[in-house]
Amino acid sequence: MSEKISFLSSGDPVPFTDFARQMDANLVLTPFHRNYYRVLEAFAAGHVKRLVITVPPQHGKSLASSVLLPAYLLGLNPDLHIAIASYSASLAQKFNKRVQRLIDRADYAALFPETSIKGAGHASAYVRTSERVEIVGHNGELIAVGREGSLTGNRVDVFIIDDLYKDAMEANSPVVRENCWEWYTSVVRTRMHNDSSELIVFTRWHEEDLIGRILAREPFEKLDQWRQLESVGCSERLLLNYEAIKESPATEIDPRNIGEALWPERHSIALLTEKRALDTLRFECMYQGRPSSAEGLLYGDHFRTYAILPDDTVRWANYTDTADTGDDYLCSVCYRVDTEGAIYVTDVVYSRAGMEETEKEVAHMLSDSPLWEVLVESNNGGRGFARSVARLVPSVSVEWFHQNANKEARILSNASAVLRNVSMPVDWKQRWPDFAHHLTTYLRRFRANRWHDAPDVLTGIVERECTRVLAKKIRAVKFI
């Protein structure tokens, strides 16, 4: 990117956020938007050249990246060659026309007097169409191109790629995904040079969409601290994922607390929870930025359910795994077993709260169930937890043990047994949404999962109960 133009009396460029508010008096700037615009400003300043940002639908992504940002860039440097790409030429051209309308404004001219486009008073030699507009008196231009469109002969200094898939049907098509990848490698990358900058801003649609394929092939660093944007000319790709519902630890870039919505005034937790319940996999992909194919799920949506508990209960029990780290979940599951060894989950505590709180929650759950025994993994403070629960609920038998077996091997090897033996209440997704969400979206690729707590507990229950059933059968055979 060429040297930028200063346009304030102090010699410093106006901040991107201030420019955006000047151009749109109705612009809503939540804490999320301010940080998002700050990251885009660092991109405009050249502090990062290769940036990927994933944002949920309807959160103001394109207004900032594909309308305000190109206008801002051309104001900073009217010699830039900028290309905007989207899934269709018509959408890219719509962005281009909106940028042109901003440049036509008097208040824009007051900020950027060197940047203007063809109008009534300009010579016809300059191009101004929905596909391409040239900056009068300079070499700069803005080009709009649809996916698979041509850019022959055009040098690109800044490439902005905004949503290359129209919908889930396109993203789920291997043909469309392959064509998109071929277009990116043979057209986009060939138009760029040593000083080119690339911004990819998407709503994720599929694990093998353009972002997925790039990140699988090129090194990248997750953007979570402002200092990562201070190194001018950073060549490594930075990735920033904005979750609709905050589930990852707070960072400087996204300091929300766990469970907070990204834009609660527009998309409340209640609304987002409803959307998640409708299609967990799609929500995880589009709203949380963590796509996965149904073929890659360990359990998927294949859990057995029940409406009425059977009468032939042999045992009531509980299995609890305390949180390994501050980011993990405590998972405590009450269940009952019938004469055939089938397991029916009856109640769950699934929480990231501190032990002083979860001890009370679990104790309350246990006191409401006719439990015979409680088993607590003693790893990482589990023994102290077990003692506290036993003190709070003296009517139940609480035991603890240390789990030495490999977690990955246990979960993966027992997955089919979990689906075969465990049944959930028909309304389990509504009663325990986080628990259900982490189970139904759990991936076969173990290290791709963030949380293992729910699968680990179901695995422990199945290991325990299947061992009992096997021992019972062995005894029966010996008796015969």
C-alpha positions in Angstrom: 0.0 0.0 0.0 1.4 3.5 -0.9 2.0 6.1 1.7 -1.2 7.5 3.2 -2.4 11.0 2.9 -2.9 13.0 6.1 -5.8 15.4 6.1 -6.2 16.9 9.6 -4.5 20.1 10.7 -2.5 18.0 13.1 -1.2 15.9 10.2 -2.8 12.8 11.6 -5.6 10.9 9.7 -9.1 11.0 11.2 -9.9 7.8 13.0 -12.0 5.4 11.0 -14.7 5.4 13.6 -15.0 9.2 13.5 -15.1 9.0 9.7 -17.9 6.4 9.8 -20.0 8.5 12.2 -19.5 11.5 9.9 -20.7 9.5 6.9 -23.6 7.8 8.7 -25.4 9.9 11.3 -27.5 6.9 12.3 -24.6 4.6 12.8 -24.9 2.5 15.9 -21.5 1.9 17.6 -21.6 -0.7 20.4 -18.4 -1.7 22.1 -18.2 -4.6 19.6 -18.5 -2.2 16.7 -15.9 0.2 18.1 -13.4 -2.6 18.4 -14.3 -3.9 15.0 -13.7 -0.5 13.4 -10.5 -0.1 15.3 -9.2 -3.4 13.8 -10.2 -2.2 10.3 -8.4 1.1 10.9 -5.2 -0.8 11.7 -5.7 -2.7 8.4 -6.2 0.7 6.6 -3.0 2.0 8.2 -1.1 -1.0 6.9 -0.3 -2.5 10.3 -1.7 -5.8 9.1 -1.8 -6.9 5.5 -3.6 -10.2 5.7 -6.7 -10.2 7.9 -9.6 -12.6 8.2 -12.6 -11.6 10.3 -15.6 -13.8 10.8 -18.8 -12.1 12.0 -22.4 -13.4 12.5 -25.2 -12.4 10.1 -26.8 -9.0 10.5 -24.2 -7.5 12.7 -23.0 -4.6 10.5 -20.1 -6.5 8.9 -20.5 -5.3 5.3 -21.3 -1.7 6.0 -17.9 -1.3 7.7 -15.8 -3.5 5.5 -17.2 -3.1 2.1 -18.7 0.5 2.0 -17.1 2.7 4.6 -13.6 1.1 4.5 -13.0 1.4 0.7 -14.1 5.1 0.9 -11.8 5.7 3.8 -8.9 4.0 2.0 -9.3 6.0 -1.1 -9.4 9.1 1.0 -6.2 8.2 2.6 -4.6 7.3 -0.7 -6.4 8.2 -4.0 -3.8 6.2 -5.9 -4.9 2.9 -4.5 -6.3 0.1 -6.7 -9.0 -1.5 -4.6 -11.2 -4.6 -5.5 -14.3 -5.6 -3.8 -15.5 -9.2 -4.3 -18.6 -11.0 -3.3 -20.7 -14.0 -4.3 -22.4 -12.1 -7.1 -21.3 -9.2 -9.4 -24.5 -7.4 -8.6 -23.8 -7.4 -4.8 -20.2 -6.2 -5.4 -21.5 -3.5 -7.7 -24.0 -2.4 -5.0 -21.1 -1.9 -2.6 -19.3 0.1 -5.3 -22.2 2.4 -5.9 -22.6 3.1 -2.2 -18.9 4.0 -2.0 -19.4 6.4 -4.9 -22.3 8.1 -3.2 -20.1 8.7 -0.2 -17.3 10.2 -2.3 -19.8 12.5 -4.0 -20.7 14.1 -0.7 -19.5 17.6 0.3 -18.5 16.5 3.8 -16.4 13.7 2.3 -14.7 16.3 0.0 -14.0 18.4 3.0 -12.1 15.5 4.7 -10.5 14.2 1.5 -10.1 17.1 -1.0 -7.7 15.0 -3.2 -10.2 12.2 -3.7 -13.1 12.8 -6.2 -14.8 10.9 -9.0 -16.3 11.7 -12.3 -19.3 14.1 -12.1 -21.0 16.9 -14.0 -17.8 19.0 -13.9 -15.3 16.4 -14.7 -13.9 15.3 -18.1 -15.5 12.2 -19.6 -12.1 10.5 -19.8 -12.6 9.0 -16.3 -14.6 5.8 -15.9 -17.5 5.7 -13.5 -19.7 2.6 -13.7 -21.1 0.2 -11.2 -18.2 -2.1 -12.0 -15.4 0.4 -11.9 -14.8 3.9 -10.8 -11.6 6.0 -11.2 -10.3 8.7 -9.0 -9.9 12.0 -10.9 -6.4 13.2 -11.2 -4.9 10.1 -9.6 -4.3 6.5 -10.4 -6.7 5.0 -7.9 -9.8 3.0 -8.7 -12.4 0.8 -7.2 -13.4 -2.4 -9.0 -16.4 -4.6 -8.2 -16.2 -8.3 -9.1 -18.4 -11.3 -8.5 -17.2 -14.7 -7.6 -15.4 -16.3 -10.6 -15.3 -12.9 -12.3 -12.3 -11.8 -14.3 -9.7 -9.3 -13.2 -7.4 -9.6 -16.2 -4.8 -6.8 -16.5 -5.8 -5.2 -13.2 -3.3 -4.7 -10.4 -4.9 -4.8 -6.9 -3.4 -3.1 -3.9 -6.2 -3.9 -1.5 -8.5 -6.8 -2.0 -11.7 -6.9 0.1 -13.6 -10.3 -0.1 -17.0 -10.2 1.5 -19.1 -13.3 1.6 -18.3 -15.6 -1.4 -21.3 -17.9 -0.7 -24.9 -16.7 -1.1 -26.4 -19.3 1.2 -26.0 -22.8 2.8 -27.0 -24.5 -0.5 -24.0 -22.9 -2.3 -21.6 -23.5 0.6 -22.6 -27.2 0.9 -22.0 -27.7 -2.8 -18.5 -29.3 -3.4 -18.6 -27.9 -7.0 -19.2 -24.3 -5.8 -16.6 -24.6 -3.1 -14.0 -25.9 -5.5 -14.8 -23.2 -8.1 -14.5 -20.6 -5.4 -11.1 -21.9 -4.4 -9.8 -22.1 -8.0 -11.0 -18.5 -8.6 -9.2 -17.3 -5.4 -5.9 -19.0 -6.3 -6.0 -18.3 -10.0 -7.5 -14.8 -10.1 -7.3 -13.1 -6.6 -3.8 -14.1 -5.7 -2.4 -13.5 -9.1 -3.6 -9.9 -9.1 -1.8 -9.1 -5.8 1.9 -8.0 -5.4 4.4 -7.7 -2.5 2.7 -4.7 -0.9 -0.9 -5.8 -1.5 -3.3 -6.1 1.5 -6.1 -8.7 1.7 -9.2 -8.5 3.9 -11.5 -11.5 4.0 -14.6 -10.8 6.0 -17.2 -13.6 6.1 -20.0 -15.3 7.8 -18.8 -18.9 8.0 -20.9 -21.4 6.0 -18.9 -24.6 5.9 -15.7 -26.1 7.3 -14.2 -26.2 3.8 -15.3 -22.8 2.7 -12.6 -20.3 1.5 -11.5 -19.4 5.0 -11.4 -23.0 6.0 -9.2 -24.0 3.1 -6.9 -21.0 3.5 -6.4 -21.6 7.3 -5.7 -25.3 6.6 -2.8 -24.4 4.2 -1.3 -21.2 5.6 0.0 -20.2 9.0 -2.2 -17.8 10.9 -2.3 -16.2 14.4 -5.5 -15.6 16.3 -6.0 -11.9 17.0 -6.7 -11.3 20.6 -4.4 -8.4 21.7 -4.0 -4.9 20.4 -0.2 -5.2 20.4 -0.5 -7.7 17.5 -1.6 -4.8 15.3 1.4 -2.6 16.2 3.9 -4.3 14.0 3.7 -2.4 10.6 4.0 -4.8 7.7 3.0 -7.9 9.5 3.1 -10.7 6.9 1.4 -13.4 9.0 -2.3 -13.8 8.5 -4.4 -12.7 11.5 -7.7 -14.3 12.3 -10.5 -12.6 14.4 -13.7 -14.6 15.1 -16.6 -12.8 16.7 -19.0 -15.2 18.4 -22.7 -14.2 18.6 -22.7 -15.8 22.1 -19.4 -15.4 23.9 -18.0 -18.8 24.8 -14.3 -18.3 24.5 -12.2 -16.5 27.1 -12.3 -12.7 27.1 -9.6 -10.9 25.2 -8.6 -7.3 24.6 -10.3 -7.4 21.2 -13.4 -9.0 22.5 -13.6 -8.4 26.3 -17.2 -9.8 26.8 -18.0 -12.1 29.6 -19.0 -15.7 28.9 -22.6 -15.9 27.8 -23.0 -12.3 26.6 -24.4 -11.5 23.1 -22.3 -9.7 20.6 -25.0 -7.1 19.8 -27.6 -7.6 22.5 -29.7 -4.6 21.5 -30.3 -6.2 18.1 -29.8 -9.9 18.7 -30.6 -10.8 22.3 -29.5 -13.9 24.1 -33.1 -15.1 24.0 -33.3 -14.7 20.3 -29.9 -16.3 19.7 -30.9 -19.3 21.9 -34.0 -19.8 19.9 -32.0 -19.8 16.7 -29.5 -22.3 18.2 -32.4 -24.6 19.2 -33.7 -24.6 15.6 -30.4 -25.8 14.0 -27.5 -26.3 16.3 -25.0 -27.1 13.6 -25.9 -24.2 11.4 -25.8 -21.8 14.4 -22.4 -23.1 15.4 -21.2 -22.4 11.9 -22.8 -19.1 11.0 -23.1 -17.4 14.5 -20.2 -18.9 16.4 -17.7 -19.2 13.5 -17.0 -22.9 14.1 -18.2 -24.8 11.2 -18.3 -28.6 10.9 -19.9 -31.1 8.5 -22.4 -33.5 9.8 -20.1 -36.3 8.6 -17.4 -35.1 11.0 -19.6 -35.2 14.2 -19.0 -37.9 16.8 -22.6 -38.1 18.1 -24.5 -35.6 16.0 -28.2 -35.5 16.6 -28.5 -39.2 17.1 -29.1 -39.5 20.8 -32.0 -41.7 21.9 -34.8 -39.9 23.8 -37.6 -40.9 26.1 -40.9 -39.3 27.1 -41.7 -41.6 30.1 -39.2 -43.4 32.3 -39.5 -47.2 32.5 -40.8 -48.8 35.7 -38.0 -51.4 36.0 -35.4 -49.2 37.6 -32.4 -51.1 39.0 -30.2 -48.2 40.1 -30.2 -44.4 40.5 -26.8 -42.9 40.3 -24.7 -39.7 39.5 -21.4 -39.2 37.8 -19.6 -35.9 38.2 -16.5 -34.5 36.7 -15.3 -31.2 38.1 -13.7 -28.6 35.9 -10.1 -29.2 35.0 -9.4 -25.5 34.3 -11.1 -22.2 34.8 -12.4 -22.5 31.2 -13.9 -26.0 31.6 -17.4 -27.0 32.6 -18.3 -28.9 35.7 -20.5 -31.7 34.4 -22.7 -33.6 36.8 -25.3 -36.1 35.4 -28.0 -38.0 37.3 -29.3 -41.1 35.7 -31.2 -44.3 36.2 -30.5 -47.8 34.9 -33.2 -50.4 33.9 -32.9 -54.2 34.1 -31.4 -54.3 30.6 -28.6 -51.9 31.4 -30.2 -49.0 29.5 -29.2 -45.6 30.9 -31.7 -42.7 31.2 -30.4 -39.3 32.0 -32.7 -37.5 34.4 -31.0 -34.3 35.5 -27.8 -32.3 34.7 -25.7 -29.5 36.1 -23.4 -28.1 33.5 -21.7 -25.0 34.6 -18.5 -22.9 34.5 -19.2 -21.3 37.8 -16.8 -21.6 40.7 -16.8 -24.6 43.0 -18.4 -22.7 45.8 -21.5 -22.2 43.6 -21.5 -25.6 41.7 -21.2 -27.5 45.0 -24.5 -26.0 46.0 -26.1 -26.6 42.6 -25.0 -30.3 42.5 -26.1 -30.8 46.1 -29.5 -29.3 45.3 -29.9 -31.6 42.3 -28.8 -34.7 44.3 -31.2 -33.9 47.2 -34.1 -33.9 44.7 -33.2 -37.4 43.3 -33.6 -40.8 45.0 -29.9 -41.5 44.4 -28.1 -44.5 45.7 -24.6 -43.5 44.8 -22.5 -40.6 43.5 -19.2 -41.0 41.8 -16.8 -38.0 41.4 -13.6 -37.9 39.4 -11.0 -36.8 41.9 -8.7 -35.1 39.4 -8.0 -31.4 39.9 -9.8 -30.8 43.2 -12.5 -33.4 42.7 -11.9 -35.0 46.1 -12.5 -31.8 47.9 -15.6 -31.2 45.8 -16.9 -34.7 46.7 -16.4 -34.1 50.4 -18.3 -30.8 50.3 -21.2 -32.4 48.4 -21.2 -35.3 50.9 -21.4 -32.8 53.7 -24.3 -30.9 52.1 -26.2 -34.1 51.2 -25.5 -36.7 53.9 -28.2 -39.0 52.6 -26.3 -40.1 49.5 -23.1 -42.2 49.2 -20.4 -40.1 47.6 -17.2 -41.8 46.3 -14.3 -40.4 44.3 -11.7 -41.9 42.0 -8.7 -40.8 39.9 -9.1 -41.2 36.1 -5.8 -42.4 34.6 -7.0 -43.5 31.2 -6.4 -41.3 28.1 -9.4 -39.0 27.6 -9.3 -39.0 23.8 -9.1 -42.8 23.5 -11.9 -43.2 26.0 -14.3 -40.8 24.3 -13.7 -41.9 20.7 -13.8 -45.7 21.4 -17.0 -45.5 23.5 -19.0 -43.2 21.2 -21.1 -45.9 19.7 -21.8 -47.3 23.2 -23.0 -43.9 24.3 -25.4 -43.6 21.5 -26.6 -47.2 21.9 -27.1 -47.1 25.7 -27.9 -43.5 26.8 -31.3 -41.9 26.4 -32.2 -38.3 27.0 -35.5 -36.6 28.0 -37.4 -35.4 24.9 -36.9 -31.8 26.0 -33.2 -32.2 26.9 -32.0 -29.5 24.5 -34.3 -26.9 26.1 -33.5 -28.0 29.6 -29.7 -28.1 29.2 -28.9 -26.1 26.1 -25.1 -25.9 26.6 -24.8 -29.5 27.5 -26.8 -30.5 24.4 -25.0 -28.1 22.2 -21.5 -29.4 23.2 -22.6 -33.0 22.6 -24.4 -32.6 19.3 -21.6 -30.5 17.8 -18.7 -32.6 19.2 -16.2 -33.5 16.4 -14.6 -36.8 15.7 -11.3 -34.9 15.4 -10.6 -34.7 19.1 -8.2 -31.8 19.1 -10.7 -29.6 17.1 -13.0 -29.5 20.1 -12.9 -26.8 22.7 -14.8 -28.7 25.5 -14.7 -32.4 26.3 -16.5 -32.3 29.6 -20.0 -33.6 28.5 -18.7 -36.4 26.3 -16.2 -37.3 29.0 -19.0 -37.8 31.6 -21.3 -39.8 29.3 -18.3 -42.0 28.5 -17.6 -42.5 32.2 -21.2 -43.5 32.8 -21.2 -46.0 29.9 -17.9 -47.5 31.0 -19.2 -47.9 34.5 -22.6 -49.3 33.7 -21.5 -51.5 30.8 -18.8 -53.0 33.1 -21.6 -53.8 35.6 -23.8 -55.5 33.0 -20.8 -57.5 31.7 -19.9 -58.7 35.2 -23.6 -59.6 35.8 -23.6 -61.7 32.7 -20.4 -63.4 33.6 -21.8 -64.3 37.0 -24.9 -65.7 35.4 -22.9 -67.9 33.0 -20.8 -69.2 35.9 -24.0 -70.0 37.9 -25.4 -72.0 35.0 
